[in-house]
Amino acid sequence: MAAQDFYKVSGDSIERTRQTCPRCGEGVFLAEHKDRRTCGKCSYTEFKK
């Protein structure tokens, strides 16, 4: 995926479309899976309910 897929530009503001990793900080996004979100850098995982 390209970097432009992780952001949404509307007017003068920029929104992130993906959640960032709480361990790694800003700039590292969590991958969206069917049942979980995962960080590829530190392996942090959140399971969806």
mmCIF entry with sequence, helices, sheets and N, C-alpha, C, O atoms, coordinates in Angstrom:
data_MODEL
# 
_entry.id   MODEL 
# 
_entity.id                         1 
_entity.type                       polymer 
_entity.pdbx_number_of_molecules   1 
# 
_entity_poly.entity_id                      1 
_entity_poly.type                           'polypeptide(L)' 
_entity_poly.nstd_linkage                   no 
_entity_poly.nstd_monomer                   no 
_entity_poly.pdbx_seq_one_letter_code       MAAQDFYKVSGDSIERTRQTCPRCGEGVFLAEHKDRRTCGKCSYTEFKK 
_entity_poly.pdbx_seq_one_letter_code_can   MAAQDFYKVSGDSIERTRQTCPRCGEGVFLAEHKDRRTCGKCSYTEFKK 
_entity_poly.pdbx_strand_id                 A 
# 
loop_
_entity_poly_seq.entity_id 
_entity_poly_seq.num 
_entity_poly_seq.mon_id 
_entity_poly_seq.hetero 
1 1  MET n 
1 2  ALA n 
1 3  ALA n 
1 4  GLN n 
1 5  ASP n 
1 6  PHE n 
1 7  TYR n 
1 8  LYS n 
1 9  VAL n 
1 10 SER n 
1 11 GLY n 
1 12 ASP n 
1 13 SER n 
1 14 ILE n 
1 15 GLU n 
1 16 ARG n 
1 17 THR n 
1 18 ARG n 
1 19 GLN n 
1 20 THR n 
1 21 CYS n 
1 22 PRO n 
1 23 ARG n 
1 24 CYS n 
1 25 GLY n 
1 26 GLU n 
1 27 GLY n 
1 28 VAL n 
1 29 PHE n 
1 30 LEU n 
1 31 ALA n 
1 32 GLU n 
1 33 HIS n 
1 34 LYS n 
1 35 ASP n 
1 36 ARG n 
1 37 ARG n 
1 38 THR n 
1 39 CYS n 
1 40 GLY n 
1 41 LYS n 
1 42 CYS n 
1 43 SER n 
1 44 TYR n 
1 45 THR n 
1 46 GLU n 
1 47 PHE n 
1 48 LYS n 
1 49 LYS n 
# 
_struct_asym.id          A 
_struct_asym.entity_id   1 
# 
_struct_conf.conf_type_id            HELX_P 
_struct_conf.id                      HELX_P1 
_struct_conf.pdbx_PDB_helix_id       AA1 
_struct_conf.beg_label_comp_id       ALA 
_struct_conf.beg_label_asym_id       A 
_struct_conf.beg_label_seq_id        3 
_struct_conf.pdbx_beg_PDB_ins_code   ? 
_struct_conf.end_label_comp_id       PHE 
_struct_conf.end_label_asym_id       A 
_struct_conf.end_label_seq_id        6 
_struct_conf.pdbx_end_PDB_ins_code   ? 
_struct_conf.beg_auth_comp_id        ALA 
_struct_conf.beg_auth_asym_id        A 
_struct_conf.beg_auth_seq_id         3 
_struct_conf.end_auth_comp_id        PHE 
_struct_conf.end_auth_asym_id        A 
_struct_conf.end_auth_seq_id         6 
_struct_conf.pdbx_PDB_helix_class    5 
_struct_conf.details                 ? 
_struct_conf.pdbx_PDB_helix_length   4 
# 
_struct_conf_type.id          HELX_P 
_struct_conf_type.criteria    ? 
_struct_conf_type.reference   ? 
# 
loop_
_struct_sheet.id 
_struct_sheet.type 
_struct_sheet.number_strands 
_struct_sheet.details 
AA1 ? 2 ? 
AA2 ? 4 ? 
# 
loop_
_struct_sheet_order.sheet_id 
_struct_sheet_order.range_id_1 
_struct_sheet_order.range_id_2 
_struct_sheet_order.offset 
_struct_sheet_order.sense 
AA1 1 2 ? anti-parallel 
AA2 1 2 ? anti-parallel 
AA2 2 3 ? anti-parallel 
AA2 3 4 ? anti-parallel 
# 
loop_
_struct_sheet_range.sheet_id 
_struct_sheet_range.id 
_struct_sheet_range.beg_label_comp_id 
_struct_sheet_range.beg_label_asym_id 
_struct_sheet_range.beg_label_seq_id 
_struct_sheet_range.pdbx_beg_PDB_ins_code 
_struct_sheet_range.end_label_comp_id 
_struct_sheet_range.end_label_asym_id 
_struct_sheet_range.end_label_seq_id 
_struct_sheet_range.pdbx_end_PDB_ins_code 
_struct_sheet_range.beg_auth_comp_id 
_struct_sheet_range.beg_auth_asym_id 
_struct_sheet_range.beg_auth_seq_id 
_struct_sheet_range.end_auth_comp_id 
_struct_sheet_range.end_auth_asym_id 
_struct_sheet_range.end_auth_seq_id 
AA1 1 TYR A 7  ? SER A 10 ? TYR A 7  SER A 10 
AA1 2 SER A 13 ? ARG A 16 ? SER A 13 ARG A 16 
AA2 1 THR A 20 ? CYS A 21 ? THR A 20 CYS A 21 
AA2 2 GLY A 25 ? GLU A 32 ? GLY A 25 GLU A 32 
AA2 3 ARG A 36 ? CYS A 39 ? ARG A 36 CYS A 39 
AA2 4 THR A 45 ? PHE A 47 ? THR A 45 PHE A 47 
# 
loop_
_atom_site.group_PDB 
_atom_site.id 
_atom_site.type_symbol 
_atom_site.label_atom_id 
_atom_site.label_alt_id 
_atom_site.label_comp_id 
_atom_site.label_asym_id 
_atom_site.label_entity_id 
_atom_site.label_seq_id 
_atom_site.pdbx_PDB_ins_code 
_atom_site.Cartn_x 
_atom_site.Cartn_y 
_atom_site.Cartn_z 
_atom_site.occupancy 
_atom_site.B_iso_or_equiv 
_atom_site.pdbx_formal_charge 
_atom_site.auth_seq_id 
_atom_site.auth_comp_id 
_atom_site.auth_asym_id 
_atom_site.auth_atom_id 
_atom_site.pdbx_PDB_model_num 
ATOM 1   N N  . MET A 1 1  ? 0.828   -1.171  0.000  1.00 0.00 ? 1  MET A N  1 
ATOM 2   C CA . MET A 1 1  ? 0.000   0.000   0.000  1.00 0.00 ? 1  MET A CA 1 
ATOM 3   C C  . MET A 1 1  ? 0.879   1.243   0.000  1.00 0.00 ? 1  MET A C  1 
ATOM 4   O O  . MET A 1 1  ? 1.962   1.258   0.585  1.00 0.00 ? 1  MET A O  1 
ATOM 5   N N  . ALA A 1 2  ? 0.406   2.254   -0.647 1.00 0.00 ? 2  ALA A N  1 
ATOM 6   C CA . ALA A 1 2  ? 1.119   3.520   -0.686 1.00 0.00 ? 2  ALA A CA 1 
ATOM 7   C C  . ALA A 1 2  ? 0.805   4.342   0.554  1.00 0.00 ? 2  ALA A C  1 
ATOM 8   O O  . ALA A 1 2  ? -0.215  4.127   1.209  1.00 0.00 ? 2  ALA A O  1 
ATOM 9   N N  . ALA A 1 3  ? 1.681   5.279   0.871  1.00 0.00 ? 3  ALA A N  1 
ATOM 10  C CA . ALA A 1 3  ? 1.498   6.128   2.047  1.00 0.00 ? 3  ALA A CA 1 
ATOM 11  C C  . ALA A 1 3  ? 0.224   6.953   1.954  1.00 0.00 ? 3  ALA A C  1 
ATOM 12  O O  . ALA A 1 3  ? -0.368  7.297   2.977  1.00 0.00 ? 3  ALA A O  1 
ATOM 13  N N  . GLN A 1 4  ? -0.200  7.271   0.750  1.00 0.00 ? 4  GLN A N  1 
ATOM 14  C CA . GLN A 1 4  ? -1.419  8.073   0.595  1.00 0.00 ? 4  GLN A CA 1 
ATOM 15  C C  . GLN A 1 4  ? -2.659  7.315   1.046  1.00 0.00 ? 4  GLN A C  1 
ATOM 16  O O  . GLN A 1 4  ? -3.691  7.940   1.289  1.00 0.00 ? 4  GLN A O  1 
ATOM 17  N N  . ASP A 1 5  ? -2.597  6.004   1.165  1.00 0.00 ? 5  ASP A N  1 
ATOM 18  C CA . ASP A 1 5  ? -3.740  5.223   1.624  1.00 0.00 ? 5  ASP A CA 1 
ATOM 19  C C  . ASP A 1 5  ? -3.938  5.314   3.138  1.00 0.00 ? 5  ASP A C  1 
ATOM 20  O O  . ASP A 1 5  ? -5.011  4.971   3.635  1.00 0.00 ? 5  ASP A O  1 
ATOM 21  N N  . PHE A 1 6  ? -2.922  5.770   3.883  1.00 0.00 ? 6  PHE A N  1 
ATOM 22  C CA . PHE A 1 6  ? -3.004  5.872   5.331  1.00 0.00 ? 6  PHE A CA 1 
ATOM 23  C C  . PHE A 1 6  ? -3.499  7.229   5.803  1.00 0.00 ? 6  PHE A C  1 
ATOM 24  O O  . PHE A 1 6  ? -3.729  7.415   6.998  1.00 0.00 ? 6  PHE A O  1 
ATOM 25  N N  . TYR A 1 7  ? -3.670  8.193   4.884  1.00 0.00 ? 7  TYR A N  1 
ATOM 26  C CA . TYR A 1 7  ? -4.094  9.544   5.248  1.00 0.00 ? 7  TYR A CA 1 
ATOM 27  C C  . TYR A 1 7  ? -5.262  9.984   4.380  1.00 0.00 ? 7  TYR A C  1 
ATOM 28  O O  . TYR A 1 7  ? -5.409  9.534   3.244  1.00 0.00 ? 7  TYR A O  1 
ATOM 29  N N  . LYS A 1 8  ? -6.090  10.867  4.926  1.00 0.00 ? 8  LYS A N  1 
ATOM 30  C CA . LYS A 1 8  ? -7.211  11.443  4.198  1.00 0.00 ? 8  LYS A CA 1 
ATOM 31  C C  . LYS A 1 8  ? -7.102  12.961  4.319  1.00 0.00 ? 8  LYS A C  1 
ATOM 32  O O  . LYS A 1 8  ? -7.062  13.496  5.428  1.00 0.00 ? 8  LYS A O  1 
ATOM 33  N N  . VAL A 1 9  ? -7.055  13.649  3.193  1.00 0.00 ? 9  VAL A N  1 
ATOM 34  C CA . VAL A 1 9  ? -6.927  15.099  3.187  1.00 0.00 ? 9  VAL A CA 1 
ATOM 35  C C  . VAL A 1 9  ? -8.295  15.699  2.926  1.00 0.00 ? 9  VAL A C  1 
ATOM 36  O O  . VAL A 1 9  ? -8.955  15.365  1.942  1.00 0.00 ? 9  VAL A O  1 
ATOM 37  N N  . SER A 1 10 ? -8.719  16.593  3.822  1.00 0.00 ? 10 SER A N  1 
ATOM 38  C CA . SER A 1 10 ? -9.987  17.286  3.642  1.00 0.00 ? 10 SER A CA 1 
ATOM 39  C C  . SER A 1 10 ? -9.771  18.763  3.988  1.00 0.00 ? 10 SER A C  1 
ATOM 40  O O  . SER A 1 10 ? -9.621  19.131  5.153  1.00 0.00 ? 10 SER A O  1 
ATOM 41  N N  . GLY A 1 11 ? -9.759  19.577  2.966  1.00 0.00 ? 11 GLY A N  1 
ATOM 42  C CA . GLY A 1 11 ? -9.526  21.008  3.161  1.00 0.00 ? 11 GLY A CA 1 
ATOM 43  C C  . GLY A 1 11 ? -8.107  21.267  3.627  1.00 0.00 ? 11 GLY A C  1 
ATOM 44  O O  . GLY A 1 11 ? -7.148  20.904  2.946  1.00 0.00 ? 11 GLY A O  1 
ATOM 45  N N  . ASP A 1 12 ? -7.972  21.893  4.785  1.00 0.00 ? 12 ASP A N  1 
ATOM 46  C CA . ASP A 1 12 ? -6.651  22.199  5.332  1.00 0.00 ? 12 ASP A CA 1 
ATOM 47  C C  . ASP A 1 12 ? -6.192  21.192  6.372  1.00 0.00 ? 12 ASP A C  1 
ATOM 48  O O  . ASP A 1 12 ? -5.125  21.366  6.961  1.00 0.00 ? 12 ASP A O  1 
ATOM 49  N N  . SER A 1 13 ? -6.966  20.149  6.613  1.00 0.00 ? 13 SER A N  1 
ATOM 50  C CA . SER A 1 13 ? -6.604  19.188  7.650  1.00 0.00 ? 13 SER A CA 1 
ATOM 51  C C  . SER A 1 13 ? -6.280  17.819  7.054  1.00 0.00 ? 13 SER A C  1 
ATOM 52  O O  . SER A 1 13 ? -6.738  17.461  5.968  1.00 0.00 ? 13 SER A O  1 
ATOM 53  N N  . ILE A 1 14 ? -5.481  17.076  7.800  1.00 0.00 ? 14 ILE A N  1 
ATOM 54  C CA . ILE A 1 14 ? -5.088  15.720  7.403  1.00 0.00 ? 14 ILE A CA 1 
ATOM 55  C C  . ILE A 1 14 ? -5.532  14.766  8.503  1.00 0.00 ? 14 ILE A C  1 
ATOM 56  O O  . ILE A 1 14 ? -5.271  15.011  9.681  1.00 0.00 ? 14 ILE A O  1 
ATOM 57  N N  . GLU A 1 15 ? -6.202  13.678  8.125  1.00 0.00 ? 15 GLU A N  1 
ATOM 58  C CA . GLU A 1 15 ? -6.650  12.661  9.074  1.00 0.00 ? 15 GLU A CA 1 
ATOM 59  C C  . GLU A 1 15 ? -5.935  11.351  8.790  1.00 0.00 ? 15 GLU A C  1 
ATOM 60  O O  . GLU A 1 15 ? -5.687  11.004  7.635  1.00 0.00 ? 15 GLU A O  1 
ATOM 61  N N  . ARG A 1 16 ? -5.606  10.630  9.850  1.00 0.00 ? 16 ARG A N  1 
ATOM 62  C CA . ARG A 1 16 ? -5.058  9.283   9.679  1.00 0.00 ? 16 ARG A CA 1 
ATOM 63  C C  . ARG A 1 16 ? -6.232  8.319   9.527  1.00 0.00 ? 16 ARG A C  1 
ATOM 64  O O  . ARG A 1 16 ? -7.209  8.409   10.270 1.00 0.00 ? 16 ARG A O  1 
ATOM 65  N N  . THR A 1 17 ? -6.139  7.401   8.573  1.00 0.00 ? 17 THR A N  1 
ATOM 66  C CA . THR A 1 17 ? -7.215  6.439   8.381  1.00 0.00 ? 17 THR A CA 1 
ATOM 67  C C  . THR A 1 17 ? -6.959  5.142   9.145  1.00 0.00 ? 17 THR A C  1 
ATOM 68  O O  . THR A 1 17 ? -7.880  4.347   9.333  1.00 0.00 ? 17 THR A O  1 
ATOM 69  N N  . ARG A 1 18 ? -5.738  4.921   9.580  1.00 0.00 ? 18 ARG A N  1 
ATOM 70  C CA . ARG A 1 18 ? -5.394  3.731   10.356 1.00 0.00 ? 18 ARG A CA 1 
ATOM 71  C C  . ARG A 1 18 ? -4.973  4.130   11.755 1.00 0.00 ? 18 ARG A C  1 
ATOM 72  O O  . ARG A 1 18 ? -4.527  5.254   11.983 1.00 0.00 ? 18 ARG A O  1 
ATOM 73  N N  . GLN A 1 19 ? -5.114  3.209   12.688 1.00 0.00 ? 19 GLN A N  1 
ATOM 74  C CA . GLN A 1 19 ? -4.718  3.437   14.064 1.00 0.00 ? 19 GLN A CA 1 
ATOM 75  C C  . GLN A 1 19 ? -3.201  3.276   14.183 1.00 0.00 ? 19 GLN A C  1 
ATOM 76  O O  . GLN A 1 19 ? -2.617  2.413   13.527 1.00 0.00 ? 19 GLN A O  1 
ATOM 77  N N  . THR A 1 20 ? -2.564  4.097   15.013 1.00 0.00 ? 20 THR A N  1 
ATOM 78  C CA . THR A 1 20 ? -1.117  3.988   15.214 1.00 0.00 ? 20 THR A CA 1 
ATOM 79  C C  . THR A 1 20 ? -0.822  3.032   16.359 1.00 0.00 ? 20 THR A C  1 
ATOM 80  O O  . THR A 1 20 ? -1.675  2.785   17.211 1.00 0.00 ? 20 THR A O  1 
ATOM 81  N N  . CYS A 1 21 ? 0.389   2.498   16.372 1.00 0.00 ? 21 CYS A N  1 
ATOM 82  C CA . CYS A 1 21 ? 0.809   1.554   17.405 1.00 0.00 ? 21 CYS A CA 1 
ATOM 83  C C  . CYS A 1 21 ? 1.091   2.306   18.704 1.00 0.00 ? 21 CYS A C  1 
ATOM 84  O O  . CYS A 1 21 ? 1.842   3.281   18.692 1.00 0.00 ? 21 CYS A O  1 
ATOM 85  N N  . PRO A 1 22 ? 0.501   1.872   19.831 1.00 0.00 ? 22 PRO A N  1 
ATOM 86  C CA . PRO A 1 22 ? 0.745   2.557   21.101 1.00 0.00 ? 22 PRO A CA 1 
ATOM 87  C C  . PRO A 1 22 ? 2.162   2.350   21.629 1.00 0.00 ? 22 PRO A C  1 
ATOM 88  O O  . PRO A 1 22 ? 2.652   3.181   22.393 1.00 0.00 ? 22 PRO A O  1 
ATOM 89  N N  . ARG A 1 23 ? 2.822   1.281   21.248 1.00 0.00 ? 23 ARG A N  1 
ATOM 90  C CA . ARG A 1 23 ? 4.197   1.032   21.689 1.00 0.00 ? 23 ARG A CA 1 
ATOM 91  C C  . ARG A 1 23 ? 5.215   1.796   20.846 1.00 0.00 ? 23 ARG A C  1 
ATOM 92  O O  . ARG A 1 23 ? 6.129   2.417   21.390 1.00 0.00 ? 23 ARG A O  1 
ATOM 93  N N  . CYS A 1 24 ? 5.065   1.754   19.537 1.00 0.00 ? 24 CYS A N  1 
ATOM 94  C CA . CYS A 1 24 ? 6.047   2.354   18.638 1.00 0.00 ? 24 CYS A CA 1 
ATOM 95  C C  . CYS A 1 24 ? 5.838   3.850   18.459 1.00 0.00 ? 24 CYS A C  1 
ATOM 96  O O  . CYS A 1 24 ? 6.795   4.575   18.187 1.00 0.00 ? 24 CYS A O  1 
ATOM 97  N N  . GLY A 1 25 ? 4.618   4.320   18.605 1.00 0.00 ? 25 GLY A N  1 
ATOM 98  C CA . GLY A 1 25 ? 4.338   5.742   18.520 1.00 0.00 ? 25 GLY A CA 1 
ATOM 99  C C  . GLY A 1 25 ? 3.861   6.169   17.145 1.00 0.00 ? 25 GLY A C  1 
ATOM 100 O O  . GLY A 1 25 ? 3.465   5.346   16.319 1.00 0.00 ? 25 GLY A O  1 
ATOM 101 N N  . GLU A 1 26 ? 3.907   7.490   16.915 1.00 0.00 ? 26 GLU A N  1 
ATOM 102 C CA . GLU A 1 26 ? 3.412   8.083   15.676 1.00 0.00 ? 26 GLU A CA 1 
ATOM 103 C C  . GLU A 1 26 ? 4.215   7.588   14.476 1.00 0.00 ? 26 GLU A C  1 
ATOM 104 O O  . GLU A 1 26 ? 5.431   7.413   14.556 1.00 0.00 ? 26 GLU A O  1 
ATOM 105 N N  . GLY A 1 27 ? 3.527   7.368   13.379 1.00 0.00 ? 27 GLY A N  1 
ATOM 106 C CA . GLY A 1 27 ? 4.186   6.970   12.143 1.00 0.00 ? 27 GLY A CA 1 
ATOM 107 C C  . GLY A 1 27 ? 4.224   5.476   11.902 1.00 0.00 ? 27 GLY A C  1 
ATOM 108 O O  . GLY A 1 27 ? 4.565   5.049   10.798 1.00 0.00 ? 27 GLY A O  1 
ATOM 109 N N  . VAL A 1 28 ? 3.886   4.662   12.896 1.00 0.00 ? 28 VAL A N  1 
ATOM 110 C CA . VAL A 1 28 ? 3.833   3.211   12.735 1.00 0.00 ? 28 VAL A CA 1 
ATOM 111 C C  . VAL A 1 28 ? 2.375   2.801   12.874 1.00 0.00 ? 28 VAL A C  1 
ATOM 112 O O  . VAL A 1 28 ? 1.784   2.931   13.946 1.00 0.00 ? 28 VAL A O  1 
ATOM 113 N N  . PHE A 1 29 ? 1.804   2.307   11.792 1.00 0.00 ? 29 PHE A N  1 
ATOM 114 C CA . PHE A 1 29 ? 0.389   1.986   11.757 1.00 0.00 ? 29 PHE A CA 1 
ATOM 115 C C  . PHE A 1 29 ? 0.149   0.509   12.023 1.00 0.00 ? 29 PHE A C  1 
ATOM 116 O O  . PHE A 1 29 ? 1.010   -0.333  11.770 1.00 0.00 ? 29 PHE A O  1 
ATOM 117 N N  . LEU A 1 30 ? -1.046  0.210   12.542 1.00 0.00 ? 30 LEU A N  1 
ATOM 118 C CA . LEU A 1 30 ? -1.453  -1.168  12.778 1.00 0.00 ? 30 LEU A CA 1 
ATOM 119 C C  . LEU A 1 30 ? -2.113  -1.724  11.525 1.00 0.00 ? 30 LEU A C  1 
ATOM 120 O O  . LEU A 1 30 ? -2.928  -1.053  10.892 1.00 0.00 ? 30 LEU A O  1 
ATOM 121 N N  . ALA A 1 31 ? -1.758  -2.944  11.175 1.00 0.00 ? 31 ALA A N  1 
ATOM 122 C CA . ALA A 1 31 ? -2.365  -3.621  10.031 1.00 0.00 ? 31 ALA A CA 1 
ATOM 123 C C  . ALA A 1 31 ? -3.759  -4.084  10.414 1.00 0.00 ? 31 ALA A C  1 
ATOM 124 O O  . ALA A 1 31 ? -3.976  -4.569  11.524 1.00 0.00 ? 31 ALA A O  1 
ATOM 125 N N  . GLU A 1 32 ? -4.696  -3.935  9.498  1.00 0.00 ? 32 GLU A N  1 
ATOM 126 C CA . GLU A 1 32 ? -6.081  -4.337  9.739  1.00 0.00 ? 32 GLU A CA 1 
ATOM 127 C C  . GLU A 1 32 ? -6.299  -5.758  9.219  1.00 0.00 ? 32 GLU A C  1 
ATOM 128 O O  . GLU A 1 32 ? -6.145  -6.028  8.028  1.00 0.00 ? 32 GLU A O  1 
ATOM 129 N N  . HIS A 1 33 ? -6.658  -6.654  10.130 1.00 0.00 ? 33 HIS A N  1 
ATOM 130 C CA . HIS A 1 33 ? -7.028  -8.016  9.771  1.00 0.00 ? 33 HIS A CA 1 
ATOM 131 C C  . HIS A 1 33 ? -8.500  -8.204  10.112 1.00 0.00 ? 33 HIS A C  1 
ATOM 132 O O  . HIS A 1 33 ? -9.134  -7.319  10.686 1.00 0.00 ? 33 HIS A O  1 
ATOM 133 N N  . LYS A 1 34 ? -9.032  -9.366  9.751  1.00 0.00 ? 34 LYS A N  1 
ATOM 134 C CA . LYS A 1 34 ? -10.450 -9.633  9.983  1.00 0.00 ? 34 LYS A CA 1 
ATOM 135 C C  . LYS A 1 34 ? -10.803 -9.631  11.473 1.00 0.00 ? 34 LYS A C  1 
ATOM 136 O O  . LYS A 1 34 ? -11.852 -9.117  11.863 1.00 0.00 ? 34 LYS A O  1 
ATOM 137 N N  . ASP A 1 35 ? -9.931  -10.204 12.300 1.00 0.00 ? 35 ASP A N  1 
ATOM 138 C CA . ASP A 1 35 ? -10.245 -10.346 13.708 1.00 0.00 ? 35 ASP A CA 1 
ATOM 139 C C  . ASP A 1 35 ? -9.275  -9.635  14.647 1.00 0.00 ? 35 ASP A C  1 
ATOM 140 O O  . ASP A 1 35 ? -9.400  -9.751  15.866 1.00 0.00 ? 35 ASP A O  1 
ATOM 141 N N  . ARG A 1 36 ? -8.290  -8.885  14.083 1.00 0.00 ? 36 ARG A N  1 
ATOM 142 C CA . ARG A 1 36 ? -7.290  -8.245  14.928 1.00 0.00 ? 36 ARG A CA 1 
ATOM 143 C C  . ARG A 1 36 ? -6.593  -7.095  14.207 1.00 0.00 ? 36 ARG A C  1 
ATOM 144 O O  . ARG A 1 36 ? -6.701  -6.955  12.989 1.00 0.00 ? 36 ARG A O  1 
ATOM 145 N N  . ARG A 1 37 ? -5.877  -6.276  14.974 1.00 0.00 ? 37 ARG A N  1 
ATOM 146 C CA . ARG A 1 37 ? -4.983  -5.247  14.445 1.00 0.00 ? 37 ARG A CA 1 
ATOM 147 C C  . ARG A 1 37 ? -3.590  -5.597  14.943 1.00 0.00 ? 37 ARG A C  1 
ATOM 148 O O  . ARG A 1 37 ? -3.425  -5.930  16.117 1.00 0.00 ? 37 ARG A O  1 
ATOM 149 N N  . THR A 1 38 ? -2.578  -5.530  14.071 1.00 0.00 ? 38 THR A N  1 
ATOM 150 C CA . THR A 1 38 ? -1.241  -5.964  14.425 1.00 0.00 ? 38 THR A CA 1 
ATOM 151 C C  . THR A 1 38 ? -0.195  -4.974  13.952 1.00 0.00 ? 38 THR A C  1 
ATOM 152 O O  . THR A 1 38 ? -0.304  -4.414  12.861 1.00 0.00 ? 38 THR A O  1 
ATOM 153 N N  . CYS A 1 39 ? 0.821   -4.761  14.779 1.00 0.00 ? 39 CYS A N  1 
ATOM 154 C CA . CYS A 1 39 ? 1.971   -3.939  14.404 1.00 0.00 ? 39 CYS A CA 1 
ATOM 155 C C  . CYS A 1 39 ? 3.036   -4.860  13.802 1.00 0.00 ? 39 CYS A C  1 
ATOM 156 O O  . CYS A 1 39 ? 3.399   -5.873  14.401 1.00 0.00 ? 39 CYS A O  1 
ATOM 157 N N  . GLY A 1 40 ? 3.525   -4.510  12.636 1.00 0.00 ? 40 GLY A N  1 
ATOM 158 C CA . GLY A 1 40 ? 4.553   -5.317  11.985 1.00 0.00 ? 40 GLY A CA 1 
ATOM 159 C C  . GLY A 1 40 ? 5.934   -5.075  12.550 1.00 0.00 ? 40 GLY A C  1 
ATOM 160 O O  . GLY A 1 40 ? 6.849   -5.859  12.293 1.00 0.00 ? 40 GLY A O  1 
ATOM 161 N N  . LYS A 1 41 ? 6.107   -4.016  13.309 1.00 0.00 ? 41 LYS A N  1 
ATOM 162 C CA . LYS A 1 41 ? 7.421   -3.675  13.850 1.00 0.00 ? 41 LYS A CA 1 
ATOM 163 C C  . LYS A 1 41 ? 7.683   -4.364  15.194 1.00 0.00 ? 41 LYS A C  1 
ATOM 164 O O  . LYS A 1 41 ? 8.737   -4.972  15.382 1.00 0.00 ? 41 LYS A O  1 
ATOM 165 N N  . CYS A 1 42 ? 6.727   -4.271  16.132 1.00 0.00 ? 42 CYS A N  1 
ATOM 166 C CA . CYS A 1 42 ? 6.936   -4.814  17.478 1.00 0.00 ? 42 CYS A CA 1 
ATOM 167 C C  . CYS A 1 42 ? 6.017   -5.990  17.810 1.00 0.00 ? 42 CYS A C  1 
ATOM 168 O O  . CYS A 1 42 ? 6.106   -6.543  18.907 1.00 0.00 ? 42 CYS A O  1 
ATOM 169 N N  . SER A 1 43 ? 5.143   -6.380  16.892 1.00 0.00 ? 43 SER A N  1 
ATOM 170 C CA . SER A 1 43 ? 4.208   -7.506  17.058 1.00 0.00 ? 43 SER A CA 1 
ATOM 171 C C  . SER A 1 43 ? 3.096   -7.242  18.068 1.00 0.00 ? 43 SER A C  1 
ATOM 172 O O  . SER A 1 43 ? 2.482   -8.189  18.559 1.00 0.00 ? 43 SER A O  1 
ATOM 173 N N  . TYR A 1 44 ? 2.822   -5.987  18.387 1.00 0.00 ? 44 TYR A N  1 
ATOM 174 C CA . TYR A 1 44 ? 1.695   -5.630  19.245 1.00 0.00 ? 44 TYR A CA 1 
ATOM 175 C C  . TYR A 1 44 ? 0.406   -6.046  18.541 1.00 0.00 ? 44 TYR A C  1 
ATOM 176 O O  . TYR A 1 44 ? 0.251   -5.817  17.341 1.00 0.00 ? 44 TYR A O  1 
ATOM 177 N N  . THR A 1 45 ? -0.521  -6.658  19.286 1.00 0.00 ? 45 THR A N  1 
ATOM 178 C CA . THR A 1 45 ? -1.777  -7.147  18.702 1.00 0.00 ? 45 THR A CA 1 
ATOM 179 C C  . THR A 1 45 ? -2.963  -6.726  19.560 1.00 0.00 ? 45 THR A C  1 
ATOM 180 O O  . THR A 1 45 ? -2.932  -6.831  20.787 1.00 0.00 ? 45 THR A O  1 
ATOM 181 N N  . GLU A 1 46 ? -4.010  -6.247  18.888 1.00 0.00 ? 46 GLU A N  1 
ATOM 182 C CA . GLU A 1 46 ? -5.287  -5.954  19.515 1.00 0.00 ? 46 GLU A CA 1 
ATOM 183 C C  . GLU A 1 46 ? -6.329  -6.812  18.823 1.00 0.00 ? 46 GLU A C  1 
ATOM 184 O O  . GLU A 1 46 ? -6.415  -6.817  17.595 1.00 0.00 ? 46 GLU A O  1 
ATOM 185 N N  . PHE A 1 47 ? -7.117  -7.534  19.594 1.00 0.00 ? 47 PHE A N  1 
ATOM 186 C CA . PHE A 1 47 ? -8.167  -8.354  19.015 1.00 0.00 ? 47 PHE A CA 1 
ATOM 187 C C  . PHE A 1 47 ? -9.469  -7.581  18.967 1.00 0.00 ? 47 PHE A C  1 
ATOM 188 O O  . PHE A 1 47 ? -9.821  -6.885  19.920 1.00 0.00 ? 47 PHE A O  1 
ATOM 189 N N  . LYS A 1 48 ? -10.185 -7.703  17.858 1.00 0.00 ? 48 LYS A N  1 
ATOM 190 C CA . LYS A 1 48 ? -11.490 -7.031  17.692 1.00 0.00 ? 48 LYS A CA 1 
ATOM 191 C C  . LYS A 1 48 ? -12.554 -7.869  18.368 1.00 0.00 ? 48 LYS A C  1 
ATOM 192 O O  . LYS A 1 48 ? -12.445 -9.093  18.442 1.00 0.00 ? 48 LYS A O  1 
ATOM 193 N N  . LYS A 1 49 ? -13.582 -7.203  18.859 1.00 0.00 ? 49 LYS A N  1 
ATOM 194 C CA . LYS A 1 49 ? -14.675 -7.920  19.531 1.00 0.00 ? 49 LYS A CA 1 
ATOM 195 C C  . LYS A 1 49 ? -15.833 -8.095  18.613 1.00 0.00 ? 49 LYS A C  1 
ATOM 196 O O  . LYS A 1 49 ? -16.846 -8.675  19.002 1.00 0.00 ? 49 LYS A O  1 
# 
